[in-house]
Amino acid sequence: MNFIKSRVDTSLWSKDDFKYLSMVNEVNEDEFIFDLYDEFKDNPKVKWKESCKKVLGLPDEEGVA
């Protein structure tokens, strides 16, 4: 999720709700993306977002709509 701090209103959250925010932040870390790639790199059904490709150093797919 991009720009989570500016898109999510946490003013009415309880202390317990913030644990989910930390989970979202963890999956956005580069190390998690590398782990996902290692797990699914050979699966032809998985398509990588451009932002993930940048982190992974993968080439862009040109001509794909």
SVG drawing of the C-alpha trace seen along z (x, -y; Angstrom):
<svg xmlns="http://www.w3.org/2000/svg" viewBox="-13 -12 32 34">
<polyline fill="none" stroke="black" stroke-width="0.4" points="0.0,0.0 1.5,-3.3 1.3,-6.4 -0.4,-4.5 0.2,-7.2 -1.6,-9.9 -4.4,-7.6 -5.5,-5.9 -7.3,-7.8 -6.2,-6.2 -7.8,-8.8 -10.5,-6.4 -8.2,-3.3 -7.6,-1.5 -4.1,-0.4 -4.9,3.1 -5.7,1.8 -2.2,0.5 -0.8,4.1 -2.3,4.4 -0.6,1.2 2.7,2.7 1.9,5.9 1.2,3.8 4.4,2.0 6.4,5.2 5.2,6.6 6.2,3.5 9.9,4.0 12.3,5.0 13.3,8.2 9.8,9.4 9.6,8.7 12.7,10.8 11.3,13.6 8.1,13.5 10.0,13.6 12.1,16.6 8.9,18.4 6.9,17.5 9.5,16.7 8.9,19.9 5.1,19.6 3.8,18.3 0.6,17.1 2.3,14.5 2.8,11.1 5.1,8.6 4.1,5.0 6.5,2.4 7.4,1.3 8.4,4.8 10.4,5.2 12.4,2.1 13.3,3.6 14.1,7.0 16.1,5.5 13.8,7.2 13.4,5.8 10.2,4.0 7.9,5.9 7.6,3.7 4.5,3.9 2.4,5.6 -1.0,3.9"/>
</svg>
